[in-house]
């Protein structure tokens, strides 16, 4: 995701780049990655806390965070993004980073 941030910073002043299909696809994939990583992080916290994290009445409760983070793939609509990415990827050039 750090690469995505750098990519955005380089393109921030260029509306042509920001509007490009390649850039929009990359940003959408970052959204999907972020939502999946957030789920993995909260599940790791739950594993670290054990039963104390699962309960709703203690200092180590992560139930609310788990519920919130599990909604992110739904709100971001990861499945739709990934389905549309295949189509848009066919219409864009191969990125420099993937050539060789």
N, C-alpha and C positions, 0 to 999 in steps of 0.2 A: 504494500500500500504506500510505502514511502516513495516508490517510483511514481505512483499516481499523483502524489502531491507535487513532486518535482515537475511532472508533466503538465499539471494544471498551472503551476507558477510560471512556467515558460510560455504557456499559451494564453495566460490571463488577459493580455492586452491585444490579442489577435482574434477578432470576432470570426474570421474565416476558419481558423483552426478550431475554435470553440464550437462552431456550428457543424464541423465535419462529422461524417458518419463514423469515421475511425475513432475520433476523440469521444464522441457520445457512447460508443460501444465500450471503450475502455473505462469510462466513468461508471457505466452501468455494471460492469463486471466488478469494479471496486465496491459498489454498493452490495452486491451479492456476497463478495468475500468478507466484507465487514460484518454483515448480518450473521454469517456462518461462524466467523471467529468469535463474535460476541456470545453466541450460544455455547461454543466450546469453552470459553473462559468461565462463564457462570457454572457450567456443569463441572468444571475442574474445581471451582470454589466449593461447590456442593459436596464433591467427593472429599475434599480436604476437611470440611466441617463435619462430615458424617451426618448422623441423625440430628445433631444440634442445628445443622443447616437446613434440614428438611422440616423441622418443627417451626411453628409460627409464633412461639411465645418466648424466644430467647434472644440473646445478644448476637448470635451467629446465624440468624435466620436469613436465608437467601431465596425463600419461596417467592416473594414479590419480584425480585430481580429475575428469577427463572421464568416466571409467568410473562413479565414484560419482554424479556429477550427472546422468548419463543414466539412472540407475536411479530418480531421484526421480519423474518422471512416471508410471513404472510402479507404484511403491510407493504413491504418492498416488492412483493410478488416475484420472488426469485425464479419460479418456474417459467413465468411469462418472459422475464428478461432473458433467461438462458435459451428459451425457444427462439426468441427473436434475434438473439445474438448470432445464432447459426446462419440465419438468412442474411443479416447485415454483414457478417464476416465474408460471405461469398462476394459481396459487392465492394470490398475494400482491398487495398494493396496489402501485401505481407509486411508487417512492421519490421523495421531495421533490426530490432533486437532478436527477431526469430529467423532471420536469414542466415544461411550457411549450411 
